[in-house]
Amino acid sequence: MRVEPIQQGLWLRLLDFKGPELQRNRSPSHGGGSPARRDRSVTKQRARAVRQRFDVPLPHELWEHLFKIVSPGVLCNLRAACRAWRGCLDDPAADAVWEMAYQHEWCPGTGRGRNAFNGSWRSGFLARWWAYDRWGTRLPTVCTLMGKRAHSGTVTCVALGEFGAYSSEGTALSASDDGSIFLWRFMSGNHALATSPHTVAQQHHRQCQGEDVRCPQRAKQFHGHAGPVWCLWYDPDRDLLLSGGYDATVKLWSLSGERCEATLRGHDGWVRSLEVMQDGRSAVSGGSDGLIKIWSLDNHQCLHSAGPPNNEARHSTHCLAAMEHQNVLISGHSCLHHLLRWDLTTMQCQRSFVGHSADVYAVHAQGPASLLVSGSKDRTIRVWDARTPDGRCASTLRAHTGAVLDLKLRGNRVVSASMDKTVRMWDIRQPHVPLATFEGHSEEVHCVDFRDRLVLSGSRDTSLKVWTVV
């Protein structure tokens, strides 16, 4: 990788521990002290010298250039490799550097992590990086959920809730073509495993240890769709769950009350995809009728309707992704090998993202502010920069041997599910090879989601698998 002059100079400045002030400390100015005492003195002098560099902080744009060519985890490597750097980076004055690393890795361009935890940015970054950095280097623990207390049909969609920075407790949702929606609860590692005789929970590779997440337990269930459920979205903080299905409706559920609050009708075919805006007051749905509808969640009315593309109903909507900071909506359709870009205000189609050679089945945008990813029947994953005027592909991820059915982009990482029965994890900064490949499903994998230490996947084999790095 080519390093720009400004970045090369930054590296020289960061890693130059043998500057004039340190060279003077190597002189025999410590008298006749022992070698061990002289070494300790030199180490203290180095630590003071490095701290002095942070007394005049580097401009933020230099750190931005650095994090574009290397992972922010370089800060952890510096802490581990050098006592002077540890003292420097653990100093409260360096908290701004940890904040930039945190924002760049997990919420670039969004500012979502500002209230993610209580404490210093250093402790918050290290708490997440501990598990984040182990994907691809550690064998994960696999928990399989199936049987009488799980779904009896293909698992069509899954969603993971937020997990605390210092806690392994959280929730997840799954839906199936058997018409059911289940809420699962993850407990901390010091809780016992689910022991209900009705739950089939198998541990593979090795048993969970320490603070690792244990087998989730089914906490709630939602029934109401007259057929398969194809998509869902939920926010536990707002006590809100949305689902769309075969019965051409969008249903709003109360998570706490475990009941349907409203049913939105307007599609003439299956509801295949859902997106909810950040304000939580409107939602977007796409159906097999090729229509894209914007709904008010306050009065449950349809605000706008657009499509189908080219006025042809055969272009059913497969997937949606909202990029509100750019006021655009991205959609993928059957019999179209490109993504469409819509203006959220006027719902007019602006231009296309061209590159796939077959139908696009999945699209997601929750990483760097201008990036989105798409998965296609052509077995590739493509990364797009929405700022480019010609809609060209930024990079292509190739490893799957079957169609890519679902994917999620969080920060700089992507997890994808495929008809080749595998789940793969990628770093979009290293697109040539996946970080990790998860094999265990016996049929094609239809849906996937992930957080720092968890990957959740659902398959046609009716099972849910929780992949946990330890």
N, C-alpha and C positions, 0 to 999 in steps of 0.2 A: 504494500500500500504506500502510495506516495505521501510524504509528509510535507506540508507547506512550510515555508521558511519561518513564519510566525509560530507554528506548532513546534518546529525543531528547536527554535530558540527557547520556547517554554520548557521543553524537556531538559535542555542543557541547564536552564536556571533551576529547575526543580531538583535535578539529580546531582548537581555540582556540590558535593559535600567536601571538596578539597580546595575551597576558596582560600584567599589570603589569610582570613582570620583563623582558619584551621591549620594552615601551613605554619603559622607562627606558633600555634599550640604544640606542634610536633618538635619544636626546638627544645633543647635541654634546659628549659626554664624552671623545671620543677626540682632542681637540685638533685640530691642523691636518693630520692624516694624510690621505692620498689617499683618494678615494671607494672605490677597490678594496680598500684596507686596511680601511676602515670596514665595507664589506660582508662581508669575511671575518670580521671580529670579531663582527658581528651574527649571522652564520651559526653561529659557534662558540657564542655565547651561547644561540642557539635550541636547538642540539643539547644543551647542558648542561641547559637548562630542560626539554626533553622527557625526558631521562634521569632528571631529578629526579622526574618524574611516575611513572616505573617504579620508582623507589626505594620508593615506597609503592604496590605493585601493586593494580590494580583487582580487586575481588572477582570470582571466577570466574563467579558468576551473571550479572554484567553482560556478560562476554564471551559467555556462552551466549545472552543476549538479542540481542546484536549478530549472532552467527552464524545466528540464526534468520531474520533479515530480509535479510542479505546473505551473499554467498559468502565463505568464509575467504580467498579470493584477494585480498580488499581489503588484506591485509597486504603482498602483493607489489606492489600498486599504490602503497601508501604508500612502500615502499622505493624504487620507481622515480621517484616524483614529488618527493620531498623528501630532501635530504641529511641533514637533522636526523633524520627518521624512520628513514633507513637506519642511521645510527649508533646510534639507540636500539634498533631491532629486531635489529641484529646483535650487540648486547651480550649476553653470556651470561646476564645477569639476566632477559632477556626470553624465555628458552627455554621457560618455562612457558606463555607465550602461544602459541608455535609448537606445543607439544604439544597444547594444546586445539584449535587449528585443524586439526592432523593427525587427531586422534581424531574430531572432528566431521565432517570431510569424507569420510574413508575407512572408519572403523570406529566410527561413533557407537553408543554404548551397549554396545559389546562388549569394548573394551579389547584388540582383537586386534593392534594395531600397536605394542605396547610393545617387542617384540623384533624389529621388522621390519628394523632397520638398525643399524649401528654409527656413532656420531657424534651430533651435536646434532640436536634436533628441527627446527631451522631448515633445516639442510642436507637432512634427510630430506623435509621438506615441499616445499622448492624442487625437489628432484630429481623428485618425482612431479608437481608442479604444472606443470612446464615442458611436458610432453606433454598432461597432462589438460586444460589450459586452451585447447589449440589445436583440439580437436574442434569443428567447426562454423565455424571461421575459416580453416582451412588445407585445401587439397585433399589427400585421403589418397592414398598409394601403394597400389595394389591388386595383390596377387599371387594368381594363379589356379592351383590344383593340380588336375589331372585327367589322364586318360590311363592308360597301362599300369601306371604305378607308383602310381596312386591308386585310388579306389573305382570300381567298375563299375556301381553302382546308386545310388539316392537316398541322400544323406547324412542320416541320421536324428537323430544327436546328436553334439555336440562339447563339449569341455571344455578350458579353458586352465589350466595349472599356474601356480604363483606365479613371477613374474619379480623378480629382485633390484632394489632401489631404484636402484642405480647400474649395472646390467647389463642387456643386451638378450638374455641367454641364458635359455632356458626350454624347456618342453615343452608339447605339446597332444595330445589324443586325439580321434579321430573314429571313428564307426561307421556302418554302412550296412545297407540291406536286402539286400545281397549276402552278409551273414553275417560280414563282416570287421571287425576293429578294428585301427586303425593308431595308432602313437605317432610323433609328429613332433617334431623337435628344431629349435629356433630358435638361430641363431648370431649372434654380435655383428656389428656393421656392418663390421668390418675383415676379416671372412672372405669368401672368394669365394662367388659365387652357385653354386647347384647346377648342375653342368655335365653330369650324366648324360644321355645321349641318350634314356633311357627316361622321363625326367621332363618333363612338359609344364608349364613355369612361365613365365607371361607377365607382363611388367611393363607396367602401364598408367599414363597420366598423366605420370609421370616416373620416372627410375631412383632407387633408394634411395641416400641420401647420408649421410655422417657416421656417427653411431652408430645409425642407423635399423636396424630388424630386417629381415634379408634373407629370402629364400625359405626356408621350412623344408624339411628333408630327412626322409624317412621312415626312422625308426631301427629300429622293431620292429613286428611284426604278431602278432595273436592270432586263432586260428581254433578253433572248438569248438562254437558254437551251430548247431543244425540248422535254420537259417532266419534271417530278418532279426533284427538287433539294434535294439531300440527305445530303450534307455536305458543310461546308464553313469555311473559315479562313480569318481573316483580321487584318491589322495593319494600323490604321489611320496615324501614324507617317511616314510610308513609302508610303502612298497613294496607298495601295495594298489590293486587295480582290481576293481570290481564291474560286471557287465553283466547286463542282462535282455533276453529276446527272445521270439520267436515260439514257441519250444519250451517255454514255460511254466516256465523255470528261471531262477534267479539263479546266476551263476558268479563265483567268486572267483579272481583271477589274481595271479600273482607278476610284478611288473613287471620285476624283474631277471632272473628265471628264464625269463620269456616262456612260462609254462605255466599251466594251470588247476589250482588247488589244491583246490577243492571245488565241488560243484554242489548248490544248495539247491532241493529240490522240494517243492511243496505247492500251487501255483496250478493252477487248472483251465483257464486261458486265458493269453493273452499277458501277459508282464510289461511294463507300460507305463511305470513310473516307479520311481525309487530315491532314497532318502535315507540317509545314514550319520550317526549321532550323533557329537557332538564327541569323545566318549571313544574312538571308533573300535572299540568292542566290540559294537555292535549296529547293525542296518540295518533300514529299513522299505521294503517293496515294495508296489506296487499293480498289480493285473492287470485284464484284460478280464473276469474273472469277478466283478468288483465287490468283491473281498476286499482288505483291507489287512493285511499280515502283518509282525510284528516278529521279526527273526532274531538269534540270538546268533552273532557272528563267531568266538567261541572254540570252541564245540562244534558249530556249524552246525545248531542245532535251532531250530524255530519256537517263540518265547516266547508270542506273543499273535496272535490272529486276530480281525478285526472286519469287519462288513459282510456282504453288500452293503447299501447304504442302502435302507430300506423293505423289506428282504428280497426285492429284485427284482434278478435277475442282469443285467437290461438296463442297470443303472447302472454300467457299467464305469468303472474308475478311470483318468482321464486324467493326473492330475498330483498331486504331493505336495510339501509344504514343511514342514519341522520348525522350530518356534520353541521351542528348549529352555529359554531363559531364562523363558518363560512356561509351560513344560511342556505345550505343545499341538502338534498336528499339523493342518495344513490340507490338504484334499483337494478336487479337482474331478472331477465324474463326468458321463458322458453322460446325456442326457435330464434333467439338472438344471441350472437356470440360476443356481444359487447355490453358494457354497463351504461345505463342512462343516468344523466345528471339533471335533477329538477330544482328549480328555484322554489324554496319553501314559501315565499310570499305569494307568488303568482301561480305556482304549480305548472309552470311552463318548462318543457324539456329544452335544455340549453345545448348540451353536446354529449358525446359518447366517449367512453374509455375503451379503446380498441386494442386487442392483443390476444385474447383467448380464441381458440379454434373450435370451441363447442359451447354448449349452454353453460351459463354461470349459475351454480347452485347456492352459493353462500357469499356474503360480503359482510365485512365488519370494520368499524372505525372507532377505536378507543385507544389509540397510541399517540405518537407524535402528531401534533395538531393538524398537519396537512396530509397525513398518510392514511390509506385504507388498504385492506387486503381482500382478495376475492379467490374463491375456489371453484373449479370448473370440472365438467365432464372430461375435459382434455387431460386430467390428472395433474395439473399444475396449480400452484398458488402464485398469484401475482401481487406485487406491491406497487401501489400507485401514489403519485404525488398530485393532489388535487389542484395545486397551484400552477401546474404546467398547462399552457394554453392549448396544446395539441392532445392532451390526455394520454401521453405515452406511459408505458410501463417502466417503473424504476428498477425493478429486479424480479426475477422469476425463481421460485423455489421448486425444485424437482426431486422427488424421491418416491412418491406414491405410485403404485402400479394400478390403481383404480381411481374412479371418479372421486373428487373431493366433495363430500356432502355437507360438511360444516366446518367452521373455524372461528377462532376468537383471537383478537389482537389486544393485548394489554401491555402498555409500555412498549418495549422493544421486542417483545416475544410473541410468537404465534403458536397456537396449538390447533392441529387439524385432524379431522376424522374422515375416513375414506372407506370406499367399498372393498379395498384390499384387506379389511379386517384389522387395520392398525390405526394407532393414534401417534402422531409425531409432533415434537416440539422443535421450534426454530427460533433463532435470533436473527432479526432482519438485517443486522449489521454484518452477519456472516451467512449469506444466503446459499452457499454452495453445498452445505451438508447439514442435516438436522442435528440438533443437540442430543435428542433422545428419541427412541422408537419404543412404543409400548405395544406388546403383542400379548393377547389373552382372549379376546373375543373370538367366538367361533363363527360369526356371521358379520356382514358389513356393519360398520359403525356409523350411526345416523346423526349423532349429536355429541357435542363436547363443550366443556367450559373449564376454566382453571383459575386458581389464585396462586399465592406464593408457594405454598407447599402441597397443594392439592390439584389433581386433574380428575375431573368427573366425566365419564363417557357412558353413552347408552347405545344399545345395539339391537339388531333384529333378533338376536338370540334371547331377547326379553330380559337381559341382565343389565344392571348398573354396576360399573366398576369404579372404585375410588383408588386412584394411584397416589400414594403418599411418599414423599421423599423423607428419609430419616437421617 
